[in-house]
Each structure stands twice: as structure tokens, then as C-alpha cells.
Amino acid sequence: MPGGRPSPLFARGLLVAALALCSAHCAGPARKPALHRIVIRRFSYQPAALEIAAGDTVEWVNDDIVPHTSTARSGAWDSKSISPEGSWRTVPARKGTEPYGCLFHPSMKAFLVVR
Amino acid sequence: MSRTVGNITRSAALLLALTLAAGVTSCGKKQQAAETTPAPAESTATATPPPPAVSDANIAAIVVDADSIDIKNGLVAKKMAKNAQVKAFAQQMITDHTSVNKKATDLATKLSLTPEENETSRQLVSNADATRDAIKAKTGANFDKAYIDNEVAYHEAVLDMLDKTLIPNAQNADLKSLLESVKPAFQAHLDHAKQVQATLSK
């Protein structure tokens, strides 16, 4: 029907094609995963709350005088013992808020938010 | 019975406080005497500050002794405790206080500071030995409770000593910094001991 309005089906098809093109060409370059460092000092995680993007790496550095761990409450990760001056890293896989702490010292608590 | 053990530790803490207070008081008296003695007319020099109640060498000895005491307590508990949480706590005390002692002795070596035993450190060790003997005389659940009760009282007493005597009197900046790093360890141990104590009383 030349000169008439395009059918709704045709319009929807155009929209889907436009979106597909945009997602292929309009998005910026892929974000490079970041490295975040958490320092364990004087029986606390610094910072105690950290937001990261999925795929980022988190490293815990033990700057304290005794061994500590970084152990997710959900069981998502467990560093085992990190000696003074030692470090341990992981890429938290699960999105959401993940509380964690030290297996050796129950008063040490912190959390990660994976977006 | 555990009350007796707690009392022993509280007495030890009181004795410690009195010993330290006596040191500070006698130091204060000397200062007062110096202030009331008329100064020579020709003296224009400013007054020399009084020496600290405990020297850095004394503090080093007290820290090493305080750690060693808790390692010894832990070794006894690791062998005699029945409760799994008490055993794990004892192992934690051995690990942490061994680590702290290494830091303290490394620092003393670096500073060429020879730990010097003194009235406070001697009192600390003799009271702890007597308390440990009393705890060792117990068995089973009574032992577990006596050990944990003593750990709560002991860590409270050492924290008090760190706050009121050791940190304020430390002259060397590195030693003061080490003491400030040690304090959260004792606080975390105290919290942990109280947590285990609460589960034992259920």
C-alpha cells in the first residue's frame, strides 16, 4: 500500500533492527575489569564496604600483626589463612551484597556489593 | 569455682594496677619533693620532666610476658579442653600471641632494646602462673569455663594496662605504634572470649 502508514508489524521490526544495530555499534569500548585493594589493618577491613563491578578482582592485603582470612558468609570464597604481609585475591562471581569476615576473629566483619 | 579463678585474675589485675600506681605515685612524690625544694638562685634551666613510670625496656618485657602467658594458657587449654570452640579459641591465642611476640622481639632487636624485667612484669608472671595452676586442677566443662572466664578477665586487665600505662608511657614512636597495633588484637580476643563464654553458659 504505497503512501500509506507502515503496518505495526513492520514498525516493530524496524525498532528491533535499530536496537540491534545500536547495541552492536553505539556501545562504547568494553570496560576493563578493575583491581580493588582492601587492606587488613588493626583487626579491620579497610574499606569495610566496597562496591565493585562484576568481573573485577578484589585483593586483600594483610598489613596486620597476625594472620587473618577473607571468608564469604555464603561460602562464595575463602582465602584460608593470609599471613602478615601476605595477600590473596579473587574475582567474586555472584552479583549482590556479600557479607564476609575473618574465620579466626569473629568480630571482624565487612561486605562487598557486586553490581 | 570459676568465680575463684575470676577473682584470682581480678586480684592479679588489681595488684598490677596497684604496682603501676605505686610506681607513678612514688614518681609523683619525687617530683613534688623536687618542686618544694628551693631551686638554687643561679639556676635558670627549665625543669626536667620526670622519668616515665615504666621505661621502654620495662614495657618490652611486659608485652613479651603478657603474650607468653596467654600462649602458655592456650597450650594447657588445647590439651585439656573438651569443648571444640574452647579448643579452637585456645589455638587462636597460641597463633596470634606467637605472632605478636615475634613482632615485639623483632622491634626490640631493631631498636637494640633489651627487655628489662621489672616489678610489674614479675607480678604479672607470678599471678598468671598461680591462676594457671588453679585452672589446671579442674576437668571437663569446669576446666573449659574456668579457662574462658580467665581469658575474659585477663584480656580486660591487659587492655586496661595498655590504655593506662603502656601506651601513655612508651617513649619510642615505633614501640608506641606497636602497642597501638596490639590493642585491637586484645580487644578482638576479648570479644571472641566473651562470645565463647556466652555459648558455654547456655
Interface residues (C-beta under 8 A of the other chain):
Chain A: R42 F43 S44 D64 I65 V66 P67 P84 F104 H105 P106 S107 M108
Chain B: Q92 T95 D96 S99 V100 K103 L178 E180 S181 V182 P184 A185 Q187 A188 D191 H192 Q195
